[in-house]
Amino acid sequence: QVLSNYLADFAKEMGATCPIIVVPNGVDIKHFSQETKVFPLKKEKGEIFLITTSRLVKKNAVGDIIKSLTHLAPNIKLLILGIGPLEQELRVLTKSLNLESRVNFVGFVPNRELPAYLHQSDIFIRPSLSEGFGVSFVEAMAAGLPVITTPVGGIVDFLVEGKTGLFCEVNNPKSIADQVELLINDEKLYRRIIINAYTMVKEKYTWDIVA
């Protein structure tokens, strides 16, 4: 039993001869889609919040999101939710690029509090180097956020370019920035992706369906 078609193919390549069944991660859609009236952060008028929720490790490429801000307008800011061994390195990177006023290291956030941060944000980004499935993407979709990520691993099971999200290139901060600008400047695309992604999650990835 595996989480994605990518892992099913990997198992076969490694010599598995048993039946292989894909059972993806699920999401509590009610928990993530429910509107909140209390927002955890101060957001000035005209600001756009990018958000990532992940362990601060190499494979999640959070540094590439930070670097992408150098190609984007000053009103675009980044919320980093999560902790990990690369935190200090990412803080140094942020300082070296003079982005301390635009990058907020929020730290660890319990799952019950996560929707409030997602609902206050505008775009979810994780430019993964590898991914078995990536439930954080599906949670963001359930919260009504468009997703920008890379076409690696299990991500391609649920993200269709231009329909349920946008792909950026691996290890390419400028590519991330280009996709952010595309979403910001094309409201129809922005709304279409949100609706398509939410509908997909509701039809395929709720815990009831997965179970």
Secondary structure, DSSP 8 states (H G I E B T S, - for coil): -BSSHHHHHHHHHTT--S---B----B-HHHHHS--S--SS---TT-EEEEEES-SSGGG-HHHHHHHGGGS-TTEEEEEE---TTHHHHHHHHHHTT-TTTEEEEE---GGGHHHHHHH-SEEEE--S--S--HHHHHHHHTT--EEE-S-GGGGGT--BTTTBEE--TT-HHHHHHHHHHHHH-HHHHHHHHHHHHHHHHHH-BHHHH-
